[in-house]
Amino acid sequence: MTQNLTREQLQEHIDRFPRMQIAHLPTPLEEMPRLTEKLGGPNIWIKREDMTGLAYGGNKARHYEFEMPHIADQGYDVMINIMDYHSNNARMTGAAANKIGMRYILVLKNAANRVVQGNLLVDKILGAELHLLDEFQSNDAEGYATNLKEQLEQQGHKPYLVQEHLFPRIVGMIGFVQAGIEMLEQIENNNLKNIHIIGVAGRSLCGLIIAAKSMGLNWKFTGVTVNYDVPLGDYIFQHSKDIQELLGLPITFEENDMQVLDQYVGEGYGVMTPQVAEAIHIAAQTDAIICDPNYTGTVMAALIDQVEEGTFDNDETIIFLHTGGLPAIFTFADQLANFKG
């Protein structure tokens, strides 16, 4: 039987790694009393990772506290990132690159002739060198970015193409192992019991799972998928041993640690469903929480539906992991403004 770690022992494993202060921490853990009352189910709380402070905030600020020192220490002098035109990742990576003084080139798919608003506007303000691909070019965005990388290498640069590197993304998961220690203290301070955390099925949730299992906590986890194109097995679960070895822990996350809900994606990433639009309005009009159309809006839609279906036990405390993404609401302004709930 594996012996549980104290929070101090787990912190010692985390403190082995280089870290730079990017995020505003700790983020609040707040009650959502009006949503709880409206749904008539278990008590709902929210972990405000949208308040990390890095260019409108989001969960990736915690990731980059550990990723960016690793990238900088390897001697790279320019970063290349491939993302969709409305990407939160694109914005926050640009902000983190500015924090370490690294040149940032952003290849954005399906971005040609788009209105400059939302995340795309923030990308420009941050000074990202933008390559706005049309639909045809987007079919080979990886080839386009690789060509840019080769040109930079010929000029004597050492470019870092984000999509080619797995290890820093694993390192970034450490940020949410740290968040698990932070949440435990907040949960204890608020005397919360029977914890069930719901969020985007991804690295952040897996970091929390590692923290909970390492400290012997009986928290439950539900992950909500937001994209058909990123299989969780390839993106996350096959790397569970990597993060375990990296941290030197006796335990890691497994697939069965997280219930995965994949029925809320709709047509796919970047296509907001009416259910998500309704959830965005409900969260805003109850507890004044703004969710985004791609990630947190989808998770909120899942949470509301699961409560209404009676999936959660009424004695559970549901914690909604708000991972940010707020500028994206402006990209979907017409749909949200004209939504008839």
Secondary structure as UniProt FT lines:
FT   HELIX           7..14
FT   TURN            15..16
FT   STRAND          29..31
FT   HELIX           33..39
FT   STRAND          43..48
FT   HELIX           49..51
FT   TURN            55..56
FT   HELIX           60..73
FT   TURN            74..75
FT   STRAND          78..84
FT   TURN            85..86
FT   HELIX           88..99
FT   TURN            100..101
FT   STRAND          103..109
FT   TURN            112..113
FT   HELIX           118..125
FT   TURN            126..127
FT   STRAND          129..132
FT   HELIX           135..138
FT   TURN            139..140
FT   HELIX           141..154
FT   TURN            155..156
FT   STRAND          159..161
FT   HELIX           162..164
FT   HELIX           167..172
FT   HELIX           174..189
FT   TURN            190..191
FT   STRAND          195..200
FT   HELIX           203..214
FT   TURN            215..216
FT   STRAND          220..224
FT   TURN            228..229
FT   HELIX           232..235
FT   HELIX           237..239
FT   HELIX           240..247
FT   HELIX           255..257
FT   STRAND          259..261
FT   TURN            263..264
FT   TURN            266..267
FT   TURN            269..270
FT   HELIX           274..287
FT   TURN            293..295
FT   HELIX           296..308
FT   TURN            309..310
FT   TURN            314..315
FT   STRAND          317..322
FT   TURN            326..327
FT   HELIX           328..331
FT   HELIX           333..337
//
